[in-house]
């Protein structure tokens, strides 16, 4: 994972967090579910990619 991918992942994560914070109880599920998936998947992907590139590949 190079710096560009990490930077783009950070932007997507922060935008999803912003949408999650500004949403209220009436936000439709088709918006909430992808946002929650992004909030949980991006950190797992970023950490996994960093581990694979730095630890496993040396």
CHARMM-style PDB file with segment names, atoms N, HN, CA, C and O in Angstrom:
ATOM      1  N   UNK     1       0.867  -1.174   0.000  1.00  0.00      PROA
ATOM      2  CA  UNK     1       0.000   0.000   0.000  1.00  0.00      PROA
ATOM      3  C   UNK     1       0.905   1.225   0.000  1.00  0.00      PROA
ATOM      4  O   UNK     1       1.670   1.448   0.938  1.00  0.00      PROA
ATOM      5  N   UNK     2       0.809   2.000  -1.046  1.00  0.00      PROA
ATOM      6  HN  UNK     2       0.187   1.819  -1.809  1.00  0.00      PROA
ATOM      7  CA  UNK     2       1.618   3.205  -1.091  1.00  0.00      PROA
ATOM      8  C   UNK     2       0.877   4.371  -0.423  1.00  0.00      PROA
ATOM      9  O   UNK     2      -0.256   4.223   0.036  1.00  0.00      PROA
ATOM     10  N   UNK     3       1.521   5.494  -0.381  1.00  0.00      PROA
ATOM     11  HN  UNK     3       2.441   5.614  -0.754  1.00  0.00      PROA
ATOM     12  CA  UNK     3       0.926   6.632   0.326  1.00  0.00      PROA
ATOM     13  C   UNK     3      -0.359   7.124  -0.317  1.00  0.00      PROA
ATOM     14  O   UNK     3      -1.247   7.615   0.380  1.00  0.00      PROA
ATOM     15  N   UNK     4      -0.473   7.003  -1.626  1.00  0.00      PROA
ATOM     16  HN  UNK     4       0.248   6.604  -2.192  1.00  0.00      PROA
ATOM     17  CA  UNK     4      -1.689   7.459  -2.306  1.00  0.00      PROA
ATOM     18  C   UNK     4      -2.888   6.623  -1.891  1.00  0.00      PROA
ATOM     19  O   UNK     4      -3.954   7.168  -1.605  1.00  0.00      PROA
ATOM     20  N   UNK     5      -2.727   5.304  -1.855  1.00  0.00      PROA
ATOM     21  HN  UNK     5      -1.862   4.860  -2.087  1.00  0.00      PROA
ATOM     22  CA  UNK     5      -3.821   4.437  -1.427  1.00  0.00      PROA
ATOM     23  C   UNK     5      -4.205   4.705   0.015  1.00  0.00      PROA
ATOM     24  O   UNK     5      -5.390   4.734   0.345  1.00  0.00      PROA
ATOM     25  N   UNK     6      -3.225   4.900   0.872  1.00  0.00      PROA
ATOM     26  HN  UNK     6      -2.262   4.877   0.603  1.00  0.00      PROA
ATOM     27  CA  UNK     6      -3.506   5.192   2.272  1.00  0.00      PROA
ATOM     28  C   UNK     6      -4.227   6.533   2.411  1.00  0.00      PROA
ATOM     29  O   UNK     6      -5.159   6.656   3.206  1.00  0.00      PROA
ATOM     30  N   UNK     7      -3.807   7.523   1.653  1.00  0.00      PROA
ATOM     31  HN  UNK     7      -3.050   7.424   1.007  1.00  0.00      PROA
ATOM     32  CA  UNK     7      -4.440   8.832   1.692  1.00  0.00      PROA
ATOM     33  C   UNK     7      -5.887   8.757   1.210  1.00  0.00      PROA
ATOM     34  O   UNK     7      -6.773   9.348   1.829  1.00  0.00      PROA
ATOM     35  N   UNK     8      -6.139   8.039   0.114  1.00  0.00      PROA
ATOM     36  HN  UNK     8      -5.419   7.560  -0.389  1.00  0.00      PROA
ATOM     37  CA  UNK     8      -7.498   7.892  -0.391  1.00  0.00      PROA
ATOM     38  C   UNK     8      -8.372   7.101   0.580  1.00  0.00      PROA
ATOM     39  O   UNK     8      -9.548   7.420   0.757  1.00  0.00      PROA
ATOM     40  N   UNK     9      -7.806   6.080   1.205  1.00  0.00      PROA
ATOM     41  HN  UNK     9      -6.851   5.821   1.061  1.00  0.00      PROA
ATOM     42  CA  UNK     9      -8.560   5.323   2.211  1.00  0.00      PROA
ATOM     43  C   UNK     9      -8.920   6.215   3.393  1.00  0.00      PROA
ATOM     44  O   UNK     9     -10.018   6.107   3.938  1.00  0.00      PROA
ATOM     45  N   UNK    10      -8.012   7.086   3.788  1.00  0.00      PROA
ATOM     46  HN  UNK    10      -7.120   7.173   3.344  1.00  0.00      PROA
ATOM     47  CA  UNK    10      -8.289   8.007   4.884  1.00  0.00      PROA
ATOM     48  C   UNK    10      -9.399   8.990   4.516  1.00  0.00      PROA
ATOM     49  O   UNK    10     -10.264   9.288   5.340  1.00  0.00      PROA
ATOM     50  N   UNK    11      -9.377   9.487   3.296  1.00  0.00      PROA
ATOM     51  HN  UNK    11      -8.674   9.246   2.627  1.00  0.00      PROA
ATOM     52  CA  UNK    11     -10.424  10.410   2.852  1.00  0.00      PROA
ATOM     53  C   UNK    11     -11.785   9.721   2.860  1.00  0.00      PROA
ATOM     54  O   UNK    11     -12.762  10.285   3.352  1.00  0.00      PROA
ATOM     55  N   UNK    12     -11.856   8.510   2.321  1.00  0.00      PROA
ATOM     56  HN  UNK    12     -11.062   8.052   1.921  1.00  0.00      PROA
ATOM     57  CA  UNK    12     -13.119   7.771   2.300  1.00  0.00      PROA
ATOM     58  C   UNK    12     -13.596   7.502   3.718  1.00  0.00      PROA
ATOM     59  O   UNK    12     -14.782   7.651   4.011  1.00  0.00      PROA
ATOM     60  N   UNK    13     -12.681   7.106   4.602  1.00  0.00      PROA
ATOM     61  HN  UNK    13     -11.718   6.986   4.364  1.00  0.00      PROA
ATOM     62  CA  UNK    13     -13.047   6.833   5.986  1.00  0.00      PROA
ATOM     63  C   UNK    13     -13.601   8.083   6.671  1.00  0.00      PROA
ATOM     64  O   UNK    13     -14.619   8.014   7.360  1.00  0.00      PROA
ATOM     65  N   UNK    14     -12.939   9.214   6.486  1.00  0.00      PROA
ATOM     66  HN  UNK    14     -12.112   9.270   5.927  1.00  0.00      PROA
ATOM     67  CA  UNK    14     -13.397  10.442   7.138  1.00  0.00      PROA
ATOM     68  C   UNK    14     -14.723  10.932   6.566  1.00  0.00      PROA
ATOM     69  O   UNK    14     -15.555  11.450   7.311  1.00  0.00      PROA
ATOM     70  N   UNK    15     -14.938  10.780   5.264  1.00  0.00      PROA
ATOM     71  HN  UNK    15     -14.262  10.359   4.659  1.00  0.00      PROA
ATOM     72  CA  UNK    15     -16.229  11.145   4.681  1.00  0.00      PROA
ATOM     73  C   UNK    15     -17.340  10.252   5.214  1.00  0.00      PROA
ATOM     74  O   UNK    15     -18.437  10.729   5.508  1.00  0.00      PROA
ATOM     75  N   UNK    16     -17.061   8.957   5.339  1.00  0.00      PROA
ATOM     76  HN  UNK    16     -16.171   8.570   5.101  1.00  0.00      PROA
ATOM     77  CA  UNK    16     -18.063   8.041   5.893  1.00  0.00      PROA
ATOM     78  C   UNK    16     -18.353   8.384   7.352  1.00  0.00      PROA
ATOM     79  O   UNK    16     -19.505   8.318   7.782  1.00  0.00      PROA
ATOM     80  N   UNK    17     -17.338   8.743   8.106  1.00  0.00      PROA
ATOM     81  HN  UNK    17     -16.402   8.796   7.757  1.00  0.00      PROA
ATOM     82  CA  UNK    17     -17.549   9.138   9.493  1.00  0.00      PROA
ATOM     83  C   UNK    17     -18.378  10.413   9.579  1.00  0.00      PROA
ATOM     84  O   UNK    17     -19.218  10.546  10.469  1.00  0.00      PROA
ATOM     85  N   UNK    18     -18.151  11.346   8.669  1.00  0.00      PROA
ATOM     86  HN  UNK    18     -17.468  11.237   7.946  1.00  0.00      PROA
ATOM     87  CA  UNK    18     -18.922  12.583   8.631  1.00  0.00      PROA
ATOM     88  C   UNK    18     -20.393  12.300   8.323  1.00  0.00      PROA
ATOM     89  O   UNK    18     -21.286  12.864   8.956  1.00  0.00      PROA
ATOM     90  N   UNK    19     -20.634  11.428   7.354  1.00  0.00      PROA
ATOM     91  HN  UNK    19     -19.908  10.970   6.841  1.00  0.00      PROA
ATOM     92  CA  UNK    19     -22.014  11.065   7.027  1.00  0.00      PROA
ATOM     93  C   UNK    19     -22.677  10.379   8.208  1.00  0.00      PROA
ATOM     94  O   UNK    19     -23.840  10.642   8.512  1.00  0.00      PROA
ATOM     95  N   UNK    20     -21.941   9.501   8.873  1.00  0.00      PROA
ATOM     96  HN  UNK    20     -20.996   9.287   8.625  1.00  0.00      PROA
ATOM     97  CA  UNK    20     -22.499   8.788  10.034  1.00  0.00      PROA
ATOM     98  C   UNK    20     -22.842   9.757  11.165  1.00  0.00      PROA
ATOM     99  O   UNK    20     -23.881   9.617  11.809  1.00  0.00      PROA
ATOM    100  N   UNK    21     -21.983  10.722  11.402  1.00  0.00      PROA
ATOM    101  HN  UNK    21     -21.139  10.835  10.879  1.00  0.00      PROA
ATOM    102  CA  UNK    21     -22.213  11.679  12.493  1.00  0.00      PROA
ATOM    103  C   UNK    21     -23.358  12.641  12.198  1.00  0.00      PROA
ATOM    104  O   UNK    21     -24.099  13.012  13.108  1.00  0.00      PROA
ATOM    105  N   UNK    22     -23.514  13.048  10.946  1.00  0.00      PROA
ATOM    106  HN  UNK    22     -22.913  12.747  10.206  1.00  0.00      PROA
ATOM    107  CA  UNK    22     -24.559  14.019  10.626  1.00  0.00      PROA
ATOM    108  C   UNK    22     -25.911  13.361  10.384  1.00  0.00      PROA
ATOM    109  O   UNK    22     -26.935  14.042  10.335  1.00  0.00      PROA
ATOM    110  N   UNK    23     -25.917  12.032  10.233  1.00  0.00      PROA
ATOM    111  HN  UNK    23     -25.085  11.479  10.272  1.00  0.00      PROA
ATOM    112  CA  UNK    23     -27.185  11.329  10.030  1.00  0.00      PROA
ATOM    113  C   UNK    23     -27.981  11.280  11.325  1.00  0.00      PROA
ATOM    114  O   UNK    23     -27.426  11.390  12.419  1.00  0.00      PROA
ATOM    115  N   UNK    24     -29.283  11.114  11.183  1.00  0.00      PROA
ATOM    116  HN  UNK    24     -29.734  11.024  10.295  1.00  0.00      PROA
ATOM    117  CA  UNK    24     -30.125  10.975  12.368  1.00  0.00      PROA
ATOM    118  C   UNK    24     -30.905   9.669  12.252  1.00  0.00      PROA
ATOM    119  O   UNK    24     -30.593   8.835  11.402  1.00  0.00      PROA
ATOM    120  N   UNK    25     -31.880   9.491  13.069  1.00  0.00      PROA
ATOM    121  HN  UNK    25     -32.133  10.168  13.760  1.00  0.00      PROA
ATOM    122  CA  UNK    25     -32.643   8.252  13.080  1.00  0.00      PROA
ATOM    123  C   UNK    25     -33.472   8.016  11.835  1.00  0.00      PROA
ATOM    124  O   UNK    25     -33.944   6.900  11.613  1.00  0.00      PROA
ATOM    125  N   UNK    26     -33.660   9.038  11.019  1.00  0.00      PROA
ATOM    126  HN  UNK    26     -33.277   9.944  11.200  1.00  0.00      PROA
ATOM    127  CA  UNK    26     -34.484   8.884   9.824  1.00  0.00      PROA
ATOM    128  C   UNK    26     -33.668   8.629   8.560  1.00  0.00      PROA
ATOM    129  O   UNK    26     -34.223   8.612   7.462  1.00  0.00      PROA
ATOM    130  N   UNK    27     -32.365   8.432   8.699  1.00  0.00      PROA
ATOM    131  HN  UNK    27     -31.913   8.446   9.591  1.00  0.00      PROA
ATOM    132  CA  UNK    27     -31.524   8.157   7.537  1.00  0.00      PROA
ATOM    133  C   UNK    27     -31.856   6.764   6.998  1.00  0.00      PROA
ATOM    134  O   UNK    27     -31.888   5.802   7.766  1.00  0.00      PROA
ATOM    135  N   UNK    28     -32.101   6.642   5.697  1.00  0.00      PROA
ATOM    136  HN  UNK    28     -32.075   7.424   5.074  1.00  0.00      PROA
ATOM    137  CA  UNK    28     -32.482   5.341   5.134  1.00  0.00      PROA
ATOM    138  C   UNK    28     -31.368   4.299   5.263  1.00  0.00      PROA
ATOM    139  O   UNK    28     -30.185   4.637   5.304  1.00  0.00      PROA
ATOM    140  N   UNK    29     -31.770   3.030   5.327  1.00  0.00      PROA
ATOM    141  HN  UNK    29     -32.731   2.756   5.293  1.00  0.00      PROA
ATOM    142  CA  UNK    29     -30.807   1.945   5.507  1.00  0.00      PROA
ATOM    143  C   UNK    29     -29.859   1.805   4.320  1.00  0.00      PROA
ATOM    144  O   UNK    29     -28.715   1.388   4.502  1.00  0.00      PROA
ATOM    145  N   UNK    30     -30.307   2.145   3.104  1.00  0.00      PROA
ATOM    146  HN  UNK    30     -31.236   2.484   2.957  1.00  0.00      PROA
ATOM    147  CA  UNK    30     -29.414   1.987   1.962  1.00  0.00      PROA
ATOM    148  C   UNK    30     -28.259   2.982   1.999  1.00  0.00      PROA
ATOM    149  O   UNK    30     -27.308   2.847   1.230  1.00  0.00      PROA
ATOM    150  N   UNK    31     -28.325   3.963   2.867  1.00  0.00      PROA
ATOM    151  HN  UNK    31     -29.098   4.072   3.493  1.00  0.00      PROA
ATOM    152  CA  UNK    31     -27.199   4.875   3.090  1.00  0.00      PROA
ATOM    153  C   UNK    31     -26.406   4.429   4.318  1.00  0.00      PROA
ATOM    154  O   UNK    31     -25.176   4.451   4.300  1.00  0.00      PROA
ATOM    155  N   UNK    32     -27.089   4.033   5.365  1.00  0.00      PROA
ATOM    156  HN  UNK    32     -28.088   4.015   5.379  1.00  0.00      PROA
ATOM    157  CA  UNK    32     -26.431   3.693   6.630  1.00  0.00      PROA
ATOM    158  C   UNK    32     -25.588   2.425   6.502  1.00  0.00      PROA
ATOM    159  O   UNK    32     -24.463   2.389   7.000  1.00  0.00      PROA
ATOM    160  N   UNK    33     -26.104   1.393   5.851  1.00  0.00      PROA
ATOM    161  HN  UNK    33     -27.019   1.423   5.447  1.00  0.00      PROA
ATOM    162  CA  UNK    33     -25.391   0.118   5.784  1.00  0.00      PROA
ATOM    163  C   UNK    33     -24.061   0.243   5.036  1.00  0.00      PROA
ATOM    164  O   UNK    33     -23.053  -0.230   5.559  1.00  0.00      PROA
ATOM    165  N   UNK    34     -23.993   0.852   3.843  1.00  0.00      PROA
ATOM    166  HN  UNK    34     -24.813   1.237   3.418  1.00  0.00      PROA
ATOM    167  CA  UNK    34     -22.673   1.003   3.196  1.00  0.00      PROA
ATOM    168  C   UNK    34     -21.710   1.881   3.998  1.00  0.00      PROA
ATOM    169  O   UNK    34     -20.504   1.633   4.013  1.00  0.00      PROA
ATOM    170  N   UNK    35     -22.247   2.906   4.661  1.00  0.00      PROA
ATOM    171  HN  UNK    35     -23.226   3.107   4.648  1.00  0.00      PROA
ATOM    172  CA  UNK    35     -21.371   3.772   5.462  1.00  0.00      PROA
ATOM    173  C   UNK    35     -20.767   2.988   6.621  1.00  0.00      PROA
ATOM    174  O   UNK    35     -19.576   3.122   6.902  1.00  0.00      PROA
ATOM    175  N   UNK    36     -21.564   2.179   7.291  1.00  0.00      PROA
ATOM    176  HN  UNK    36     -22.532   2.069   7.063  1.00  0.00      PROA
ATOM    177  CA  UNK    36     -21.032   1.368   8.385  1.00  0.00      PROA
ATOM    178  C   UNK    36     -20.040   0.328   7.872  1.00  0.00      PROA
ATOM    179  O   UNK    36     -19.040   0.050   8.534  1.00  0.00      PROA
ATOM    180  N   UNK    37     -20.303  -0.243   6.713  1.00  0.00      PROA
ATOM    181  HN  UNK    37     -21.115  -0.017   6.175  1.00  0.00      PROA
ATOM    182  CA  UNK    37     -19.338  -1.179   6.132  1.00  0.00      PROA
ATOM    183  C   UNK    37     -18.010  -0.487   5.834  1.00  0.00      PROA
ATOM    184  O   UNK    37     -16.941  -1.039   6.094  1.00  0.00      PROA
ATOM    185  N   UNK    38     -18.086   0.716   5.292  1.00  0.00      PROA
ATOM    186  HN  UNK    38     -18.954   1.165   5.080  1.00  0.00      PROA
ATOM    187  CA  UNK    38     -16.855   1.464   5.012  1.00  0.00      PROA
ATOM    188  C   UNK    38     -16.112   1.766   6.304  1.00  0.00      PROA
ATOM    189  O   UNK    38     -14.888   1.650   6.360  1.00  0.00      PROA
ATOM    190  N   UNK    39     -16.849   2.155   7.345  1.00  0.00      PROA
ATOM    191  HN  UNK    39     -17.844   2.249   7.299  1.00  0.00      PROA
ATOM    192  CA  UNK    39     -16.199   2.491   8.616  1.00  0.00      PROA
ATOM    193  C   UNK    39     -15.488   1.293   9.230  1.00  0.00      PROA
ATOM    194  O   UNK    39     -14.487   1.464   9.926  1.00  0.00      PROA
ATOM    195  N   UNK    40     -15.985   0.082   8.988  1.00  0.00      PROA
ATOM    196  HN  UNK    40     -16.798  -0.057   8.423  1.00  0.00      PROA
ATOM    197  CA  UNK    40     -15.341  -1.090   9.573  1.00  0.00      PROA
ATOM    198  C   UNK    40     -14.352  -1.767   8.630  1.00  0.00      PROA
ATOM    199  O   UNK    40     -13.385  -2.370   9.097  1.00  0.00      PROA
ATOM    200  N   UNK    41     -14.566  -1.685   7.316  1.00  0.00      PROA
ATOM    201  HN  UNK    41     -15.352  -1.195   6.937  1.00  0.00      PROA
ATOM    202  CA  UNK    41     -13.712  -2.407   6.373  1.00  0.00      PROA
ATOM    203  C   UNK    41     -12.423  -1.650   6.055  1.00  0.00      PROA
ATOM    204  O   UNK    41     -11.366  -2.270   5.940  1.00  0.00      PROA
ATOM    205  N   UNK    42     -12.487  -0.328   5.910  1.00  0.00      PROA
ATOM    206  HN  UNK    42     -13.346   0.176   6.003  1.00  0.00      PROA
ATOM    207  CA  UNK    42     -11.291   0.443   5.546  1.00  0.00      PROA
ATOM    208  C   UNK    42     -10.157   0.266   6.564  1.00  0.00      PROA
ATOM    209  O   UNK    42      -9.024   0.019   6.150  1.00  0.00      PROA
ATOM    210  N   UNK    43     -10.406   0.379   7.875  1.00  0.00      PROA
ATOM    211  HN  UNK    43     -11.326   0.579   8.212  1.00  0.00      PROA
ATOM    212  CA  UNK    43      -9.283   0.171   8.810  1.00  0.00      PROA
ATOM    213  C   UNK    43      -8.732  -1.252   8.760  1.00  0.00      PROA
ATOM    214  O   UNK    43      -7.520  -1.447   8.855  1.00  0.00      PROA
ATOM    215  N   UNK    44      -9.602  -2.241   8.613  1.00  0.00      PROA
ATOM    216  HN  UNK    44     -10.587  -2.082   8.536  1.00  0.00      PROA
ATOM    217  CA  UNK    44      -9.127  -3.625   8.535  1.00  0.00      PROA
ATOM    218  C   UNK    44      -8.284  -3.818   7.282  1.00  0.00      PROA
ATOM    219  O   UNK    44      -7.237  -4.463   7.334  1.00  0.00      PROA
ATOM    220  N   UNK    45      -8.730  -3.265   6.157  1.00  0.00      PROA
ATOM    221  HN  UNK    45      -9.581  -2.741   6.115  1.00  0.00      PROA
ATOM    222  CA  UNK    45      -7.964  -3.368   4.908  1.00  0.00      PROA
ATOM    223  C   UNK    45      -6.613  -2.662   5.037  1.00  0.00      PROA
ATOM    224  O   UNK    45      -5.583  -3.210   4.644  1.00  0.00      PROA
ATOM    225  N   UNK    46      -6.620  -1.461   5.581  1.00  0.00      PROA
ATOM    226  HN  UNK    46      -7.457  -1.016   5.900  1.00  0.00      PROA
ATOM    227  CA  UNK    46      -5.372  -0.695   5.683  1.00  0.00      PROA
ATOM    228  C   UNK    46      -4.369  -1.390   6.590  1.00  0.00      PROA
ATOM    229  O   UNK    46      -3.191  -1.492   6.246  1.00  0.00      PROA
ATOM    230  N   UNK    47      -4.814  -1.864   7.732  1.00  0.00      PROA
ATOM    231  HN  UNK    47      -5.771  -1.781   8.011  1.00  0.00      PROA
ATOM    232  CA  UNK    47      -3.899  -2.552   8.657  1.00  0.00      PROA
ATOM    233  C   UNK    47      -3.414  -3.860   8.043  1.00  0.00      PROA
ATOM    234  O   UNK    47      -2.233  -4.193   8.142  1.00  0.00      PROA
ATOM    235  N   UNK    48      -4.324  -4.603   7.408  1.00  0.00      PROA
ATOM    236  HN  UNK    48      -5.283  -4.332   7.328  1.00  0.00      PROA
ATOM    237  CA  UNK    48      -3.922  -5.853   6.768  1.00  0.00      PROA
ATOM    238  C   UNK    48      -2.920  -5.634   5.655  1.00  0.00      PROA
ATOM    239  O   UNK    48      -1.951  -6.385   5.542  1.00  0.00      PROA
ATOM    240  N   UNK    49      -3.131  -4.625   4.836  1.00  0.00      PROA
ATOM    241  HN  UNK    49      -3.918  -4.015   4.929  1.00  0.00      PROA
ATOM    242  CA  UNK    49      -2.199  -4.340   3.750  1.00  0.00      PROA
ATOM    243  C   UNK    49      -0.834  -3.922   4.283  1.00  0.00      PROA
ATOM    244  O   UNK    49       0.194  -4.328   3.741  1.00  0.00      PROA
ATOM    245  N   UNK    50      -0.818  -3.119   5.336  1.00  0.00      PROA
ATOM    246  HN  UNK    50      -1.653  -2.789   5.776  1.00  0.00      PROA
ATOM    247  CA  UNK    50       0.459  -2.713   5.917  1.00  0.00      PROA
ATOM    248  C   UNK    50       1.203  -3.900   6.521  1.00  0.00      PROA
ATOM    249  O   UNK    50       2.422  -4.003   6.390  1.00  0.00      PROA
ATOM    250  N   UNK    51       0.473  -4.794   7.180  1.00  0.00      PROA
ATOM    251  HN  UNK    51      -0.518  -4.711   7.286  1.00  0.00      PROA
ATOM    252  CA  UNK    51       1.110  -5.982   7.766  1.00  0.00      PROA
ATOM    253  C   UNK    51       1.670  -6.877   6.672  1.00  0.00      PROA
ATOM    254  O   UNK    51       2.801  -7.353   6.774  1.00  0.00      PROA
ATOM    255  N   UNK    52       0.886  -7.105   5.631  1.00  0.00      PROA
ATOM    256  HN  UNK    52      -0.032  -6.718   5.549  1.00  0.00      PROA
ATOM    257  CA  UNK    52       1.345  -7.991   4.553  1.00  0.00      PROA
ATOM    258  C   UNK    52       2.560  -7.408   3.847  1.00  0.00      PROA
ATOM    259  O   UNK    52       3.505  -8.136   3.544  1.00  0.00      PROA
ATOM    260  N   UNK    53       2.548  -6.112   3.582  1.00  0.00      PROA
ATOM    261  HN  UNK    53       1.781  -5.521   3.828  1.00  0.00      PROA
ATOM    262  CA  UNK    53       3.665  -5.510   2.854  1.00  0.00      PROA
ATOM    263  C   UNK    53       4.928  -5.383   3.693  1.00  0.00      PROA
ATOM    264  O   UNK    53       6.034  -5.535   3.173  1.00  0.00      PROA
ATOM    265  N   UNK    54       4.777  -5.108   4.982  1.00  0.00      PROA
ATOM    266  HN  UNK    54       3.879  -4.985   5.405  1.00  0.00      PROA
ATOM    267  CA  UNK    54       5.956  -4.833   5.807  1.00  0.00      PROA
ATOM    268  C   UNK    54       6.458  -6.035   6.578  1.00  0.00      PROA
ATOM    269  O   UNK    54       7.667  -6.177   6.757  1.00  0.00      PROA
ATOM    270  N   UNK    55       5.582  -6.899   7.037  1.00  0.00      PROA
ATOM    271  HN  UNK    55       4.599  -6.783   6.891  1.00  0.00      PROA
ATOM    272  CA  UNK    55       6.013  -8.014   7.877  1.00  0.00      PROA
ATOM    273  C   UNK    55       6.248  -9.267   7.040  1.00  0.00      PROA
ATOM    274  O   UNK    55       7.301  -9.899   7.129  1.00  0.00      PROA
ATOM    275  N   UNK    56       5.264  -9.614   6.234  1.00  0.00      PROA
ATOM    276  HN  UNK    56       4.409  -9.101   6.162  1.00  0.00      PROA
ATOM    277  CA  UNK    56       5.369 -10.872   5.485  1.00  0.00      PROA
ATOM    278  C   UNK    56       6.349 -10.741   4.323  1.00  0.00      PROA
ATOM    279  O   UNK    56       7.172 -11.633   4.114  1.00  0.00      PROA
ATOM    280  N   UNK    57       6.280  -9.662   3.571  1.00  0.00      PROA
ATOM    281  HN  UNK    57       5.612  -8.938   3.741  1.00  0.00      PROA
ATOM    282  CA  UNK    57       7.181  -9.482   2.427  1.00  0.00      PROA
ATOM    283  C   UNK    57       8.549  -8.962   2.816  1.00  0.00      PROA
ATOM    284  O   UNK    57       9.469  -8.967   1.998  1.00  0.00      PROA
ATOM    285  N   UNK    58       8.696  -8.519   4.038  1.00  0.00      PROA
ATOM    286  HN  UNK    58       7.948  -8.515   4.702  1.00  0.00      PROA
ATOM    287  CA  UNK    58       9.983  -8.061   4.538  1.00  0.00      PROA
ATOM    288  C   UNK    58      10.283  -6.717   4.055  1.00  0.00      PROA
ATOM    289  OT1 UNK    58      11.336  -6.165   4.378  1.00  0.00      PROA
TER     290      UNK     58
END
